[in-house]
Amino acid sequence: MSVMDAMRNLLPRIMKNLGLAKRYEAELIIFNWRQIVGEDVAAHTRPGKINRRVLTVAAKNAVWAHHLSTLKEEIIAKVNTFAGEKAVSDIKFLAGYFRLDQNENKDEQEDTTVVSWRETSLDSREVKMVEAMSAPLADDELRSKMKRLLSKELALKKAKRLREWRPCPACGILMPPGAKMCGTCGSAARGEGRKAVRRLLRDAPWLSYEECSRYIACRRSDFAAVKEQMADELLRSLSADEADKVGLPMLTMLLFGVGPQEITAEMTAKTMAKVRRKSDVPASRR
């Protein structure tokens, strides 16, 4: 195996270690769009960004946007076959916003974090490392884009370290001083926390935030959001004519924060009034 072949095999791993695997994958999909979808589709579309596995594609006009929506599953399959994994789960086709040059040479959007990559510069060793990492890419334009991406990312990480950013204990990505987790891991942890709150409220729907926090570490806003969502789900599932014998008391306990023995006829009546009002709303307005 040649040195270039070895570097080519190492490149995806390097991108992953730098936290750039998804951006690298997206660049390859966009750059090879014509090869992936074929000449006809490529002539009338321009791929945009991939965000949370949703690819945005600009179509030449509304007719093409509609036509392509009927081919969505086929195009998704082609993209994922090219990527070798499930890189895209959905595509949004937008009519207009059609750039003339698919691969026009534009800088990526500036980093929106408080720390900017412009605050520092790469030394000669780091510049050589960027050159070596991007060297396996045969296409000049793609290699140039990757060099800019790598340079900005390395400079940004360098600037963050100068500001005493520390690795996230869960994933290792740099995070601001004082933060317990990076944004991604924090969101994942909050998601798990919300699931735990939901499980607890299913068994004890009358619990207050203070009582819930004795068992589960969660934010007040997350607790309130879960409670509101559960109440709304119950409200939509109950019928004014046939009020569920389990659902109605649970909804009452969620709304009033009382235990099963504390439910009064007045509380039940107010809950039923909410159910009836919900039932009276036309389906098209729900």
Steps between C-alpha positions, in 0.01 A plus 500: 500500500637840401531793740218679316273196529575475870418870547180461301388221735595707805320817389148400620646404839684832525178686417317307771766576761476869413121492523469568127375163376148624417624816328752300300228254398267786402773663289552174311127459434465857375815480292392171338132596462501459120649153527248399770173618343587506130529774240128575462425557869833678560425745219188620683616485862766628734570320829526712812579411858441180695362573846404211728492269198263729311639611164375826353489506120414806288293419191484719190126564538185378677431239231839340552465522878173307480641249253804433717285454809351193330854367455609581856541142624697404189735797538547434872594140417755617242657749742527242778640239262769747396577589865505137607274578796175677590633853447159639399155405632298775329527760224334841483456629145477878470386676186741776398814610686681335212871575479649501153819328602460182700854511633555872516794584719359663812628500852293304748289702740693649785497317828217631716663415831631774727856395417609569141757308298640838396633558853808289430701356214658166419872449538714334232458154653121532499498631143702197390255272683207657311685452172566135582143429605348651186762362260314167430214690332569491126262779396660844537178679596392245759852494643498879525165497683624234739817698574290805593272289714788333683690828545198677650419208729858469629524877551166507682608219733828679563313822584267314735792343687656844539171605664524198731224295344502141629396165346142386560515207748257302282637545147824699524386800291627832636248696706502842674642537851238419760287282271425150624444354152516612140174604333451166321560283806300741715203471264529120502513498880195728517320266263570207730395712796168582334438130436565429868259778603233358269540152650471642851193710419329199343514333843446814707344776284434725802867560582631857508840600363647510851374147571617370162849648542550289812508193275620640165748776421315720250437863414177668600438595136540137388264379772239758398537413130454127562200557724338732245565255217350208695192707588456605137532140379235386747276794412513409130441129564195542723151521353232726649243222453708215637746636752768243575475370857878498538588793275261749659631458858860509374431820307338651809802410714737652242299821474436556870804329656292290737510131595222254413341536845491880470304524175173685551185510290575863416846406366353221290235737362764756402707229331194377307430857392849517349440168321169624357656826381772301328246269340303797367800635305472399130762245391647744245582748777666253739 
